Amino acid sequence: MTDQPAEPEPLHVFLSDAAEHALSQLRPGELDAVEKLVERLAVHPRLGIPVPGGTDPDVDDYTARTDPASDSGDRISVVYRYHPGMSAIFVTWVIAGP
């Protein structure tokens, strides 16, 4: 018997075409930082900062930033929607650059 609470099941994560394209343009360290962030979001979907003004009351919009990338030191922004009813996250944008 353990006193530790069970870690929640990870959510399904889906990427928009725009997010997939942005990921293909990242440096290896940046890509690694995004992948680690998305793994955390799949377990803790409300980790990001809420984005107000969503049009669907059943969906929550968030933005989150990665830790600094190992190769460039840059931080990448990830914009996503959390669908509690579908147990899913939909990454709409991955934003890198100045």
TALIN-V195724 format. One record per residue. N is the residue number from 0. PSI is psi in whole degrees, 0 to 359 (NA if undefined). Layout:
# TALIN-V195724
N	PSI
N	PSI
This chain:
# TALIN-V195724
0	136
1	148
2	354
3	133
4	147
5	139
6	135
7	154
8	136
9	145
10	163
11	141
12	128
13	148
14	138
15	165
16	320
17	319
18	317
19	319
20	315
21	319
22	324
23	343
24	355
25	154
26	160
27	317
28	324
29	316
30	317
31	318
32	319
33	315
34	319
35	319
36	314
37	323
38	318
39	319
40	328
41	335
42	326
43	77
44	342
45	20
46	329
47	179
48	127
49	140
50	115
51	162
52	13
53	151
54	347
55	116
56	345
57	3
58	137
59	131
60	139
61	161
62	144
63	153
64	144
65	167
66	162
67	137
68	145
69	332
70	324
71	340
72	357
73	154
74	140
75	138
76	137
77	122
78	129
79	164
80	134
81	121
82	90
83	320
84	333
85	358
86	50
87	155
88	137
89	109
90	115
91	323
92	144
93	117
94	118
95	152
96	179
97	NA
